[in-house]
Amino acid sequence: MTDTINKILIIEDDYDIVDLAKIHISDLGYQLDWASDGESGLNKALQHKYALIILDIMLPKLDGLEVCRRFRQNNQLTPVLMLTAKSEELDKVLGLELGADDYLTKPFSVRELVARIKAILRRIETERGSSAKSEEPALLDYNTLIIDTAKRKVTLAGQKVELTAKEFDLLVLFAGHPGRTYNRQQLLDLVWGYHFDGYDHTVNSHINRLRSKIEKDPSRPDFIRTVWGVGYRFAEKEELGL
């Protein structure tokens, strides 16, 4: 994979938006790579390494939701900022559930676009800095389930578990605070970084997928347990027989 971490990819067929983004992304010290349709955009996203991908939903050849889905299926963790039209409420929800890190509704101001880009890049740098400061990997050990927070690696019974960025962040939050109950809005705020009012079902979808990957029987989970009427919690070691 070509190392182009100083680049941001925008997959957008509106030339005016691309031109504006190019100017302001350059001011942030990043080069802008561009694709005008979903098919070529997905190919670029899979072949190169980017600091961020800005992805429009309405695209020729392959829509943005399908691009995001295929990108995440390849275990790609690059953050994705999705662009949606004001009327595309369902697409926002689907985008978040497919692994988008943030969304911006059209029409938007350049200032708002730059602010969202800065916020995502700042979060990524903070995560890298935290990992670099660790003298040794921080391991969360639950017998068969091992979470290496420094390497962002999860194994279950010795086998690597492939998680999206948000699935991993959810798991670390839960496993790092066993026994603590979080409601859905708290999980949205802590993992997504700010309020996604009305998107509680996004949390449900991520947790269901996470359970399907780490639980022997997702309908009777050992690790991530439902607290009925409240939210979710991670089992304490005593409950797991550890």
C-alpha positions as CSV (number, residue, x, y, z in Angstrom):
1,M,0.0,0.0,0.0
2,T,1.4,3.4,-1.0
3,D,2.2,5.6,1.9
4,T,0.3,8.9,1.3
5,I,-0.7,9.7,4.8
6,N,-0.3,13.4,4.1
7,K,-3.2,13.2,1.6
8,I,-6.9,13.4,2.0
9,L,-9.2,11.7,-0.6
10,I,-12.4,13.4,-1.6
11,I,-14.9,11.3,-3.6
12,E,-17.3,13.9,-5.0
13,D,-18.8,14.8,-8.4
14,D,-19.5,18.4,-7.6
15,Y,-16.5,20.3,-9.0
16,D,-17.3,23.5,-6.9
17,I,-17.1,21.5,-3.7
18,V,-13.8,19.9,-4.8
19,D,-12.2,23.2,-5.7
20,L,-13.2,24.8,-2.3
21,A,-12.0,21.7,-0.4
22,K,-8.7,21.7,-2.3
23,I,-7.9,25.3,-1.3
24,H,-8.7,24.9,2.4
25,I,-7.2,21.4,2.8
26,S,-4.0,22.7,1.3
27,D,-4.0,25.4,4.1
28,L,-4.1,22.6,6.6
29,G,-0.9,21.1,5.2
30,Y,-2.6,18.2,3.3
31,Q,-2.7,17.4,-0.4
32,L,-6.1,16.5,-1.9
33,D,-6.6,13.5,-4.0
34,W,-9.9,13.4,-6.0
35,A,-12.3,10.9,-7.6
36,S,-15.5,11.9,-9.3
37,D,-17.3,8.6,-9.0
38,G,-17.7,5.9,-6.5
39,E,-16.0,3.1,-8.4
40,S,-12.7,5.0,-9.0
41,G,-13.0,6.5,-5.5
42,L,-13.2,3.0,-3.9
43,N,-10.2,1.8,-5.9
44,K,-8.1,4.8,-4.7
45,A,-9.2,4.3,-1.1
46,L,-8.2,0.6,-1.2
47,Q,-4.9,1.2,-3.0
48,H,-3.5,4.1,-1.1
49,K,-3.3,5.3,2.5
50,Y,-5.1,8.5,3.4
51,A,-5.4,10.6,6.6
52,L,-9.1,11.0,5.8
53,I,-11.7,10.2,3.2
54,I,-14.5,12.7,2.4
55,L,-17.3,10.8,0.8
56,D,-20.4,12.1,-0.9
57,I,-23.5,9.8,-0.9
58,M,-24.9,10.7,-4.3
59,L,-22.2,9.5,-6.8
60,P,-22.2,8.0,-10.3
61,K,-21.4,4.3,-10.8
62,L,-21.3,3.4,-7.1
63,D,-23.1,5.4,-4.4
64,G,-21.3,6.5,-1.2
65,L,-23.0,4.1,1.1
66,E,-21.8,1.1,-1.0
67,V,-18.3,2.6,-1.2
68,C,-18.3,2.9,2.6
69,R,-19.6,-0.6,3.1
70,R,-17.0,-2.2,0.8
71,F,-14.2,-0.1,2.2
72,R,-15.0,-1.2,5.8
73,Q,-15.4,-4.8,4.6
74,N,-11.7,-4.7,3.7
75,N,-10.9,-3.8,7.3
76,Q,-9.9,-0.3,6.4
77,L,-9.9,2.0,9.4
78,T,-9.2,5.3,7.7
79,P,-11.8,7.9,9.0
80,V,-14.6,8.7,6.7
81,L,-16.5,12.0,6.6
82,M,-19.8,11.5,4.7
83,L,-21.6,14.3,2.8
84,T,-25.3,14.0,2.7
85,A,-28.2,16.1,1.3
86,K,-30.5,17.7,3.9
87,S,-33.4,15.3,3.0
88,E,-31.3,12.1,3.3
89,E,-32.0,11.4,6.9
90,L,-32.0,7.6,6.3
91,D,-28.7,7.8,4.5
92,K,-27.1,9.5,7.5
93,V,-28.2,6.6,9.7
94,L,-27.0,4.0,7.2
95,G,-23.7,5.8,6.8
96,L,-23.0,5.8,10.5
97,E,-24.0,2.1,10.7
98,L,-21.7,1.2,7.8
99,G,-18.8,2.8,9.6
100,A,-18.7,6.5,8.7
101,D,-17.0,8.6,11.5
102,D,-19.0,11.7,10.9
103,Y,-21.4,13.3,8.4
104,L,-21.9,16.8,7.1
105,T,-25.2,18.0,5.6
106,K,-25.3,19.9,2.3
107,P,-25.4,22.8,1.9
108,F,-22.5,23.5,4.4
109,S,-20.1,26.4,4.9
110,V,-16.4,26.0,4.2
111,R,-15.8,26.9,7.8
112,E,-17.9,24.0,9.0
113,L,-16.2,21.6,6.6
114,V,-12.7,22.6,7.8
115,A,-13.9,22.4,11.5
116,R,-15.1,18.8,10.9
117,I,-11.9,17.8,9.1
118,K,-9.7,19.3,11.9
119,A,-11.8,17.6,14.6
120,I,-11.4,14.2,13.0
121,L,-7.6,14.6,12.3
122,R,-7.1,15.9,15.9
123,R,-8.8,12.8,17.3
124,I,-6.6,10.5,15.2
125,E,-3.4,12.3,16.3
126,T,-4.5,12.2,19.9
127,E,-5.0,8.4,19.6
128,R,-1.6,8.0,18.0
129,G,0.0,10.1,20.7
130,S,-1.5,8.1,23.4
131,S,-0.3,4.9,21.9
132,A,3.2,6.3,21.4
133,K,3.5,7.3,25.0
134,S,2.7,3.9,26.3
135,E,5.9,2.1,27.4
136,E,4.2,-1.2,26.9
137,P,1.0,-2.4,25.3
138,A,-2.1,-1.8,27.4
139,L,-3.8,-5.2,27.5
140,L,-7.3,-5.9,28.6
141,D,-7.3,-9.6,29.5
142,Y,-10.6,-11.4,29.8
143,N,-9.2,-14.9,29.4
144,T,-10.2,-15.9,25.8
145,L,-10.8,-12.2,24.9
146,I,-7.6,-10.2,24.7
147,I,-7.7,-6.5,23.7
148,D,-4.4,-4.7,22.9
149,T,-5.3,-1.1,23.0
150,A,-1.9,0.1,21.8
151,K,-1.9,-2.0,18.7
152,R,-5.7,-1.8,18.3
153,K,-5.8,-5.6,18.1
154,V,-8.3,-8.1,19.4
155,T,-8.0,-11.8,19.7
156,L,-10.6,-14.4,20.7
157,A,-9.3,-17.8,21.7
158,G,-6.1,-17.0,20.0
159,Q,-7.7,-15.9,16.7
160,K,-7.6,-12.3,15.5
161,V,-11.0,-10.6,15.5
162,E,-11.4,-8.0,12.7
163,L,-13.3,-4.9,14.0
164,T,-14.1,-1.6,12.5
165,A,-12.8,1.5,14.2
166,K,-16.1,2.2,16.0
167,E,-16.5,-1.4,17.0
168,F,-13.0,-1.4,18.6
169,D,-13.7,1.9,20.4
170,L,-16.9,0.6,21.8
171,L,-15.2,-2.6,23.0
172,V,-12.4,-0.7,24.7
173,L,-14.8,1.6,26.4
174,F,-16.8,-1.3,27.7
175,A,-13.9,-3.6,28.6
176,G,-12.0,-0.8,30.3
177,H,-14.9,-0.2,32.7
178,P,-16.4,-3.6,33.5
179,G,-19.7,-3.4,35.4
180,R,-20.4,0.2,34.4
181,T,-23.7,0.8,32.6
182,Y,-23.9,3.2,29.6
183,N,-27.1,4.4,28.0
184,R,-27.1,4.8,24.3
185,Q,-26.7,8.6,24.3
186,Q,-23.6,8.3,26.5
187,L,-22.1,5.7,24.1
188,L,-22.8,8.1,21.2
189,D,-21.2,11.0,23.0
190,L,-18.1,9.0,24.2
191,V,-17.4,7.0,21.0
192,W,-18.6,9.3,18.3
193,G,-17.3,12.4,20.0
194,Y,-20.4,14.6,20.1
195,H,-24.2,14.4,20.1
196,F,-26.0,12.3,17.5
197,D,-29.5,12.9,19.0
198,G,-32.0,10.5,17.7
199,Y,-29.5,7.9,16.4
200,D,-29.8,5.4,19.3
201,H,-30.3,2.6,16.8
202,T,-26.9,3.2,15.4
203,V,-25.5,2.1,18.8
204,N,-27.7,-1.0,18.7
205,S,-26.4,-1.9,15.2
206,H,-22.8,-1.6,16.2
207,I,-23.3,-3.6,19.4
208,N,-25.1,-6.3,17.5
209,R,-22.2,-6.6,15.0
210,L,-19.7,-6.5,17.9
211,R,-21.5,-9.3,19.7
212,S,-21.6,-11.4,16.5
213,K,-17.8,-11.2,16.5
214,I,-16.9,-11.8,20.1
215,E,-19.7,-13.8,21.7
216,K,-20.2,-17.6,21.5
217,D,-24.0,-17.0,21.4
218,P,-24.9,-13.4,20.5
219,S,-28.5,-13.9,21.8
220,R,-27.0,-14.8,25.2
221,P,-23.9,-12.7,25.4
222,D,-21.2,-13.3,28.0
223,F,-19.3,-10.0,27.6
224,I,-21.6,-7.2,26.5
225,R,-24.8,-7.4,28.5
226,T,-28.0,-5.6,28.1
227,V,-29.4,-3.7,31.1
228,W,-33.0,-3.6,30.2
229,G,-34.5,-0.1,30.1
230,V,-31.1,1.5,30.5
231,G,-28.4,0.4,28.1
232,Y,-25.4,-1.9,28.1
233,R,-22.5,-2.9,30.3
234,F,-19.5,-5.2,30.2
235,A,-19.5,-8.2,32.5
236,E,-17.2,-8.0,35.5
237,K,-14.5,-10.7,35.8
238,E,-16.3,-12.4,38.6
239,E,-19.3,-12.9,36.3
240,L,-17.0,-14.4,33.7
241,G,-15.5,-16.8,36.3
242,L,-12.1,-15.1,36.2
